């Protein structure tokens, strides 16, 4: 494994006391409005109209495709994803046949402009599907969408489900980014969340992906799990840094057993305290920074030569439902149960029920369950929030011109609300705009929340803490 570089000079120091002062619960802003604001009044006809409008428009952005593959062989107690636990591998072939039906329906409305720069397979466990079925899925997508030569093809991987016999064919299919779920290497933590995954299994998977030709490897970690301590997680950090992935996502576990049934199997008494959780995060962030990783924002770290780090430096970072990305604004088409799409000025989400998904497609209908069409104020606030989330300088004049407003007057109360963050050195504000200094990246969610026009309205969402 490669050695990590020495600490990057622009890496922020970890402001522990500031974290304690400003930490709060809030959205992750993979969209704005956030998904809890989607409503059932936006149904398949509304989605069809958005697709048709794109079909007749000029200068459309390229497409990004997301395919949700929900099946898993075993239940991870911490998981909040939409998944189906099964040992019946015959169900994947049926699901694939319905994905093809959905592709055909979308294509019939979308029109000929199908330039595609991204594909992301998420789950569930995409590698639950046999290689032959993944080959068929990619072929069916390529038959309907025009992938660019340098398209980013990403896949989420459970290290327990792959070998060189899996990874090499995936690379030959064009997949160049792999994200491995690791979470924690401590045996007692793995037992507590029902995900037994020895270090050597993960090491073989990462090494196999590199040998197969994947150009970027991400590792997912979760802090706040039962039985975790600062000392135990330090060992996990040692091993992850030794394995030297290109990117690390350090997620904060949100214990919401009322919403996610599987989490009821976790003994809440064994979860680390708020202070212990904070210490785990502070240690983790410091260790990754000291190892040379760049803090991108929220829970993402990347090596200095990674495309995310380069995009952060040159101001071209973007954010969508797959997290941070180097690609400019895309229209997103989602396929499969619970998949979210963004076409033009609207978001849509498919039904989360597998049977409802099948029934809709049997009836020749797109399986849209809810969504939202953006108002002019939504579109304005989305641009402001997504710019801040990517730590890109926000220019008052440019936003004012694009949306025909006076930014300072329109957002006068929001600018006043930012004063505590400015005084703490977490944002910089002058007559030209707002910028996020390095240590402010830890608080971009809190800063973005100031511009969220929905937070004062009732919501069914339960947000995780910022840190």
WOSULCOR-V634598 format. One record per run of one state. SS is the DSSP state (@ for helix, = for strand, . for the rest). FROM is the first residue (numbers start at 1). TO is the last residue. Records with the same first field share a line. If there is no record, write none. Layout:
BEGIN
SS->FROM-TO ; FROM-TO
END
This chain:
BEGIN
.->1-15 ; 23-24 ; 26-34 ; 38-38 ; 40-43 ; 57-62 ; 70-70 ; 73-83 ; 86-89 ; 111-114 ; 124-125 ; 129-130 ; 145-145 ; 158-158 ; 162-163 ; 173-176 ; 184-186 ; 194-198 ; 213-215 ; 224-229 ; 244-246 ; 253-260 ; 266-267 ; 271-273 ; 291-292 ; 298-299 ; 304-306 ; 315-317 ; 321-322 ; 326-330 ; 336-339 ; 344-345 ; 351-353 ; 363-367 ; 374-375 ; 390-393 ; 404-406 ; 411-411 ; 418-418 ; 424-427 ; 430-432 ; 436-437 ; 450-464 ; 466-467
@->16-22 ; 35-37 ; 44-56 ; 90-110 ; 126-128 ; 131-144 ; 159-161 ; 164-172 ; 187-193 ; 199-212 ; 230-243 ; 261-265 ; 268-270 ; 274-290 ; 307-314 ; 354-362 ; 376-389 ; 396-403 ; 407-410 ; 412-417 ; 419-423 ; 438-449
=->25-25 ; 39-39 ; 63-69 ; 71-72 ; 84-85 ; 115-123 ; 146-157 ; 177-183 ; 216-223 ; 247-252 ; 293-297 ; 300-303 ; 318-320 ; 323-325 ; 331-335 ; 340-343 ; 346-350 ; 368-373 ; 394-395 ; 428-429 ; 433-435 ; 465-465
END
